[in-house]
């Protein structure tokens, strides 16, 4: 089985712009969750989607949003980028309770 | 709210020796999973081992094993016969289960493991 695929791997954006990150889960997995990793805050949960429905959301401002398509692929959008949004964004796919498998992440740099 | 604490920011071990990484957590739930993930410099978060809260038997995966103490809310990782490739950041994570999937992970702050040749 192919693993979790995140695109793009690297991204540089300017403050005020918006960005969309993509995540393709493992085939058959219906749950996709997103995490932000920064040196200061560590790994923080953004949100989780299951069968196109957001089931859980972390404590992030409304500028962070996401969606999931019928093929389980998910996108995460950040609008009005701030310098503090620079981070590694990780996507995880889950097909059951026993594990979540991660992609390689997207490194977002806001300048 | 659930929390995960890793009190060892850095650890070092000699190649072929054994090392134990500590993790404690707090929850009022009865059904959950606990995980150890490894993140090497390549950034990929790799699942090392998992433990279901209902199972009393400690999980083992080759050289990796856990000591799960549910009452004490402790979940330590033991790495035996350490190898150079084990050098990485190790994260302990608590997984909430909803609708048959691990829908949210709460991570500790990580332990950076160095392996000395």
Contacts between the chains, C-beta under 8 A, distances in Angstrom:
chain1	res1	chain2	res2	distance
A	29	B	101	8.0
A	30	B	101	7.0
A	31	B	99	7.8
A	31	B	101	3.7
A	31	B	102	7.2
A	31	B	103	5.8
A	33	B	103	6.5
A	33	B	104	6.5
A	33	B	105	7.2
A	35	B	105	7.3
A	35	B	107	7.9
A	42	B	107	6.3
A	42	B	109	5.3
A	42	B	110	7.0
A	43	B	91	6.8
A	43	B	105	7.7
A	43	B	107	4.0
A	45	B	104	5.3
A	45	B	105	6.7
A	45	B	106	7.0
A	48	B	103	4.6
A	48	B	104	5.9
A	50	B	98	7.9
A	50	B	99	6.0
A	50	B	101	6.4
A	50	B	103	6.8
A	55	B	98	6.1
A	55	B	99	6.9
A	55	B	103	5.9
A	56	B	96	7.9
A	56	B	98	7.0
A	56	B	103	5.5
A	56	B	104	5.2
A	58	B	104	8.0
A	88	B	43	6.2
A	90	B	45	6.2
A	92	B	45	7.7
A	92	B	105	7.1
A	94	B	101	4.3
A	94	B	102	4.5
A	94	B	103	7.0
A	95	B	101	7.0
A	96	B	100	6.2
A	96	B	101	6.3
A	96	B	102	7.6
A	97	B	33	6.1
A	97	B	52	7.9
A	97	B	95	7.4
A	97	B	97	4.3
A	97	B	100	6.3
A	97	B	101	6.3
A	97	B	102	5.5
A	98	B	33	6.4
A	98	B	50	5.8
A	98	B	52	7.2
A	98	B	102	7.3
A	99	B	33	7.8
A	99	B	35	7.2
A	99	B	47	5.6
A	99	B	50	5.8
A	99	B	102	6.4
A	100	B	35	7.8
A	100	B	47	7.8
A	100	B	95	6.9
A	100	B	102	4.6
A	100	B	105	5.9
A	101	B	47	6.5
A	102	B	37	7.7
A	102	B	44	6.7
A	102	B	45	3.8
A	102	B	46	7.7
A	103	B	44	7.9
A	104	B	42	7.4
A	104	B	43	6.2
A	104	B	44	5.0
A	105	B	43	5.1
A	105	B	44	7.5
A	105	B	45	7.9
A	107	B	43	7.7
